[in-house]
Amino acid sequence: MIILAWILLVLFSIKAIINAVAVIYREGVETRLDHAISSIVGGLVVYFMISFLRM
């Protein structure tokens, strides 16, 4: 279970970084908003995974 949590943590961290870069380089307000929301959700998942691993 802990290994699965670490894998998800790494995957969502990479996804959040890619989305943040996409927000900077892409044009279009809708695309930026979509990627920003995805980054926020990814960040929350990472936060809860870290909290879970500390328990």
C-alpha positions as CSV (number, residue, x, y, z in Angstrom):
1,M,0.0,0.0,0.0
2,I,2.8,2.4,0.8
3,I,4.6,1.6,-2.5
4,L,1.4,2.3,-4.4
5,A,1.0,5.6,-2.5
6,W,4.6,6.6,-3.5
7,I,4.0,5.7,-7.1
8,L,0.8,7.8,-7.2
9,L,2.7,10.6,-5.5
10,V,5.4,10.6,-8.2
11,L,2.9,10.4,-11.0
12,F,0.8,13.2,-9.8
13,S,3.9,15.3,-9.1
14,I,5.0,14.9,-12.7
15,K,1.5,15.6,-14.0
16,A,1.3,18.8,-11.9
17,I,4.7,20.0,-13.2
18,I,3.7,19.3,-16.9
19,N,0.4,21.1,-16.4
20,A,2.1,24.1,-14.8
21,V,4.5,24.3,-17.8
22,A,1.5,24.0,-20.2
23,V,-0.2,26.9,-18.4
24,I,2.8,29.0,-19.1
25,Y,3.4,28.1,-22.7
26,R,-0.1,27.5,-24.1
27,E,-2.5,30.1,-25.4
28,G,-6.2,30.4,-24.8
29,V,-8.0,31.2,-21.5
30,E,-10.0,28.0,-21.4
31,T,-6.9,25.8,-21.9
32,R,-5.1,27.7,-19.2
33,L,-8.0,27.4,-16.8
34,D,-8.3,23.7,-17.5
35,H,-4.6,23.1,-16.8
36,A,-4.7,25.3,-13.7
37,I,-7.6,23.3,-12.3
38,S,-5.8,20.0,-13.1
39,S,-2.7,21.3,-11.4
40,I,-4.6,22.3,-8.3
41,V,-6.3,18.8,-8.1
42,G,-2.9,17.2,-8.6
43,G,-1.4,19.3,-5.9
44,L,-4.2,18.3,-3.5
45,V,-3.7,14.7,-4.3
46,V,0.0,15.0,-3.6
47,Y,-0.7,16.8,-0.3
48,F,-3.1,14.1,0.9
49,M,-0.7,11.3,-0.2
50,I,2.1,13.0,1.9
51,S,-0.3,13.2,4.8
52,F,-1.2,9.6,4.4
53,L,2.4,8.5,4.3
54,R,3.2,10.4,7.6
55,M,0.5,8.5,9.5
